[in-house]
Amino acid sequence: MPIRLVFFGTAELASASLEALAGDPRFEMLAVVTQPDKPRGRDMQVQPSAVKASALRLNLPVLQPKRARDPVFIQQICALAPELGVVVAYGQILPQALLDVPPHGFVNVHTSLLPKHRGAAPIQAALLAGDPETGVTIMQMDAGLDTGPILSQRTSPIHDEDNSQTLHDRLAKAGAELLLETLPKYLAGEIKPQPQPEGATYAGKIEKKHGQIDWNEPAEVIARKIRAFTPWPGAYTTFEIGGKARLVKIWKAQVQNVQGAAGTILQLDARQLVIGCATNALSLIEVQMEGGKRMPIQEFLTGHRPDRVPAND
């Protein structure tokens, strides 16, 4: 008999795990729980979460409580009588009353090697920290913030060209694969959950303001922020062009062993734009003017000549 489960997820990251479970005859999906529809995009139209879109495409029942701790919602889950719960990037901490419903409890797919980078943004945190590798963890959930015992882990290297999108896509796939490998062994009692070791670090929620570049930081730190905040919220600065301050998003940049005052243009010609940082400098490779399209720096410089970087004024 297939294992009866409920799936909790909201972000795009969770879709790979949902689709893997839904396509595996060893599991029966009783319901998909996701956050309520919200205004999204430039026009702020109300749209479903990525997980809801996947669930509807798979013809799976969807529940969208405002709060996972709502007693009425918990009763709904009790009535379904799941044997197991799976959580991937849901966006709310589940109360103990909900965690206690399935006899096998809840398991979670987390995109870091716990206890490192607990919290909302582990992928960005790994890039910001300059970690050489990261990975995915399957853990048994408790009522804390990513504090439950570990069932399995898989490492993944962080490449120099990785940003949060490429790392996200790789870890989403790895998490789904590891989940399908781990669950049968866990349910059969072949895996003994291991307490997390000491030394936890935390990855707070990313906000748009975090993308503003501070040229008083070292070039290596700024380069990591650009990778961590691509594609969202984006790393951005302002240039003074023709006497006007213009917001510019930086998609790619490269550290240069060039010294100069932080926030000043050190080199500018038809092919390159190099800006000084606290130590070393950044050569911009790909940029996007606010309201414009993403383009190589050479194309940008054919139509725009920055006079200075007023962000540090």
Legacy VTK file of the C-alpha trace (Angstrom):
# vtk DataFile Version 3.0
C-alpha trace
ASCII
DATASET POLYDATA
POINTS 313 float
0.000 0.000 0.000
1.329 3.472 -0.812
2.203 5.831 2.031
-0.490 8.479 2.521
1.110 11.917 2.792
0.439 15.636 2.835
2.861 18.063 1.178
3.559 21.594 2.383
5.380 23.968 0.029
5.142 27.379 -1.598
8.309 28.493 -3.385
9.531 27.274 -6.767
12.181 25.246 -4.944
9.465 22.873 -3.676
7.992 22.014 -7.059
10.693 19.469 -7.926
10.031 17.505 -4.724
6.260 17.694 -5.189
6.456 16.401 -8.738
8.850 13.612 -7.732
6.546 12.411 -4.946
3.414 12.721 -7.072
4.984 10.574 -9.777
6.127 7.818 -7.403
3.585 4.989 -6.885
4.971 4.366 -3.380
3.212 7.541 -2.207
-0.380 8.756 -2.242
-0.742 12.553 -2.201
-3.739 13.441 -0.015
-3.358 17.224 -0.244
-0.917 19.957 -1.184
-0.784 22.817 1.323
0.559 26.157 0.126
0.371 29.832 1.023
-2.630 31.900 -0.152
-2.483 33.539 -3.577
-0.711 36.921 -3.454
-0.134 39.929 -5.722
3.076 39.340 -7.679
5.052 40.825 -10.530
5.195 44.345 -11.897
1.441 44.645 -12.306
0.821 43.102 -8.832
-1.883 40.787 -10.087
-2.993 38.059 -7.669
-1.242 34.833 -8.665
-0.897 31.334 -7.204
2.329 30.087 -5.707
4.656 27.957 -7.829
3.604 24.905 -5.813
-0.105 25.558 -6.332
0.486 25.852 -10.073
2.319 22.509 -10.035
-0.386 20.873 -7.916
-3.180 22.029 -10.228
-1.274 20.768 -13.239
-0.976 17.378 -11.493
-4.678 17.404 -10.525
-3.871 17.328 -6.804
-6.151 18.812 -4.111
-4.896 22.128 -2.720
-5.360 23.726 0.716
-4.364 27.360 1.376
-4.746 28.291 5.046
-3.630 31.749 6.127
-2.016 30.259 9.209
-0.806 26.700 9.608
-1.631 26.874 13.319
-5.333 27.538 12.662
-7.251 24.868 14.655
-9.783 24.451 11.853
-6.986 23.736 9.375
-5.305 21.284 11.754
-8.616 19.455 12.006
-8.733 19.272 8.197
-5.338 17.565 8.187
-6.428 15.208 10.978
-9.476 14.208 8.926
-7.219 13.256 6.005
-5.342 10.811 8.297
-1.915 11.174 6.657
0.851 8.794 7.628
3.592 11.324 6.785
4.065 15.020 6.113
6.689 16.523 3.783
7.685 20.195 3.901
9.788 22.071 1.339
10.071 25.872 1.392
6.592 26.385 2.826
7.225 29.712 4.564
5.660 29.123 7.989
6.838 27.300 11.095
4.491 24.400 11.788
3.070 24.074 15.325
3.643 20.941 17.368
-0.075 20.126 17.207
0.265 19.757 13.432
3.590 17.933 13.546
2.018 15.316 15.819
-0.777 14.397 13.385
0.994 11.863 11.095
2.366 8.793 12.912
5.646 9.156 11.024
5.771 12.916 11.673
7.013 15.481 9.164
10.257 15.565 7.198
11.776 18.646 5.594
14.055 19.289 2.614
16.453 22.129 3.484
18.944 23.545 0.988
22.038 23.666 3.169
24.235 21.283 5.115
22.605 21.753 8.497
23.310 23.066 11.052
24.862 25.635 8.715
22.510 28.284 7.318
19.276 27.510 9.109
16.448 29.847 8.119
14.779 31.449 5.141
17.608 32.026 2.644
20.258 29.280 2.889
21.222 29.423 -0.788
21.971 33.145 -0.690
23.730 32.733 2.649
26.123 30.127 1.257
27.067 32.436 -1.624
27.432 35.460 0.654
29.719 33.500 2.966
31.927 32.353 0.114
31.364 28.699 1.021
33.175 26.251 -1.302
30.281 23.803 -1.070
26.725 23.474 0.141
24.092 20.774 -0.211
20.704 19.487 0.873
19.550 18.021 4.162
16.555 15.789 4.795
15.580 16.214 8.431
12.900 15.100 10.831
10.955 18.214 11.805
10.369 19.615 15.255
8.779 22.912 16.295
12.063 24.854 16.036
13.602 26.689 13.086
15.392 23.938 11.145
16.550 22.316 14.389
15.318 18.746 13.888
17.511 15.633 13.657
19.173 14.780 10.340
18.095 11.816 8.214
20.413 12.293 5.223
22.598 14.860 3.465
24.162 15.342 0.050
26.880 17.863 -0.781
27.172 19.998 -3.894
30.128 22.187 -4.887
29.621 25.908 -5.398
31.184 26.921 -8.702
32.726 30.329 -9.364
30.023 31.098 -11.920
27.124 30.073 -9.670
24.480 32.571 -8.615
21.416 31.942 -6.466
19.352 30.813 -9.476
21.799 28.197 -10.767
22.444 26.927 -7.245
18.695 26.896 -6.526
17.976 24.767 -9.598
20.729 22.272 -8.805
19.725 21.916 -5.154
16.008 21.625 -5.976
16.798 18.614 -8.151
19.223 17.137 -5.601
16.682 17.588 -2.808
13.957 15.788 -4.742
16.277 12.901 -5.563
17.541 12.563 -2.003
13.988 12.737 -0.645
12.899 9.740 -2.737
16.004 7.828 -1.641
15.575 8.671 2.035
11.842 8.265 2.719
11.539 4.497 2.121
14.522 3.823 4.403
13.203 6.208 7.042
9.718 4.674 6.982
11.219 1.176 7.213
13.196 2.173 10.301
16.521 1.757 8.511
17.652 5.324 9.259
18.328 6.516 12.786
17.815 10.306 13.000
21.003 12.037 14.130
20.935 15.204 16.293
22.432 18.226 14.588
25.956 19.068 15.752
26.838 22.351 17.409
27.807 25.449 15.437
24.561 26.523 13.800
24.503 29.620 11.602
21.421 31.480 10.422
20.213 32.795 7.068
17.738 35.620 7.513
15.070 36.618 5.034
16.323 38.584 2.023
14.732 41.978 1.342
15.073 44.298 -1.659
17.144 46.805 0.325
19.873 44.184 0.806
20.721 44.457 -2.891
22.075 48.019 -2.672
25.825 47.968 -3.213
28.089 49.643 -0.681
31.321 50.426 -2.515
33.062 50.814 0.847
33.103 47.040 1.126
35.882 44.861 -0.364
35.427 43.913 -4.007
35.295 40.209 -3.111
32.361 40.811 -0.744
30.452 42.851 -3.334
31.075 40.181 -5.992
29.580 37.537 -3.692
26.538 39.766 -3.090
25.989 40.157 -6.822
25.964 36.361 -7.229
23.808 35.817 -4.125
21.217 38.408 -5.140
20.913 37.327 -8.786
18.187 37.181 -9.969
16.384 38.573 -6.889
16.436 41.157 -5.390
19.301 42.072 -7.684
22.457 43.965 -6.784
22.131 47.592 -7.754
23.868 50.953 -7.603
23.375 54.411 -9.086
25.410 56.122 -11.785
25.345 59.798 -12.610
24.772 59.952 -16.363
24.269 63.293 -18.069
23.757 64.976 -14.721
21.024 62.548 -13.611
21.215 59.714 -11.063
20.193 56.467 -12.789
19.601 53.141 -11.042
21.604 50.283 -12.550
21.345 46.584 -11.737
24.582 44.618 -11.913
24.160 41.050 -13.153
27.810 40.051 -13.419
31.121 41.525 -12.298
34.708 40.435 -11.829
37.202 41.333 -9.123
40.249 43.254 -10.372
43.539 43.680 -8.530
43.359 47.444 -8.936
43.461 49.928 -6.079
41.624 53.231 -5.899
39.151 55.250 -3.867
35.975 53.344 -3.025
33.015 54.282 -5.201
35.030 56.055 -7.873
35.385 55.151 -11.541
38.967 53.947 -11.971
38.841 52.848 -15.605
36.372 53.758 -18.315
36.628 53.171 -22.053
34.550 51.597 -24.776
35.009 48.099 -23.371
35.256 48.315 -19.598
34.039 50.074 -16.493
36.021 49.498 -13.305
34.881 50.872 -9.940
37.020 51.125 -6.824
36.074 49.320 -3.619
37.505 49.275 -0.100
40.090 46.809 -1.393
40.616 45.951 -5.039
37.995 46.906 -7.643
35.105 45.521 -9.673
34.967 45.350 -13.441
31.327 45.309 -14.505
30.482 42.634 -17.081
26.701 42.694 -17.474
24.291 45.430 -16.356
20.735 46.674 -16.729
19.512 50.248 -16.594
16.264 50.705 -14.697
13.457 50.232 -17.232
15.894 48.855 -19.801
17.160 45.477 -20.892
20.018 43.373 -19.559
23.139 43.864 -21.677
26.927 43.367 -21.807
28.902 46.310 -20.446
30.298 47.090 -23.930
26.773 47.557 -25.283
25.794 49.652 -22.261
28.807 51.940 -22.734
27.965 52.667 -26.366
24.909 54.628 -25.222
25.758 55.676 -21.671
28.853 57.229 -20.169
28.751 57.326 -16.365
30.350 60.426 -14.870
30.490 59.127 -11.312
28.886 56.811 -8.754
26.840 59.062 -6.456
25.656 56.217 -4.182
28.456 56.866 -1.696
27.815 60.590 -1.355
LINES 1 314
313 0 1 2 3 4 5 6 7 8 9 10 11 12 13 14 15 16 17 18 19 20 21 22 23 24 25 26 27 28 29 30 31 32 33 34 35 36 37 38 39 40 41 42 43 44 45 46 47 48 49 50 51 52 53 54 55 56 57 58 59 60 61 62 63 64 65 66 67 68 69 70 71 72 73 74 75 76 77 78 79 80 81 82 83 84 85 86 87 88 89 90 91 92 93 94 95 96 97 98 99 100 101 102 103 104 105 106 107 108 109 110 111 112 113 114 115 116 117 118 119 120 121 122 123 124 125 126 127 128 129 130 131 132 133 134 135 136 137 138 139 140 141 142 143 144 145 146 147 148 149 150 151 152 153 154 155 156 157 158 159 160 161 162 163 164 165 166 167 168 169 170 171 172 173 174 175 176 177 178 179 180 181 182 183 184 185 186 187 188 189 190 191 192 193 194 195 196 197 198 199 200 201 202 203 204 205 206 207 208 209 210 211 212 213 214 215 216 217 218 219 220 221 222 223 224 225 226 227 228 229 230 231 232 233 234 235 236 237 238 239 240 241 242 243 244 245 246 247 248 249 250 251 252 253 254 255 256 257 258 259 260 261 262 263 264 265 266 267 268 269 270 271 272 273 274 275 276 277 278 279 280 281 282 283 284 285 286 287 288 289 290 291 292 293 294 295 296 297 298 299 300 301 302 303 304 305 306 307 308 309 310 311 312
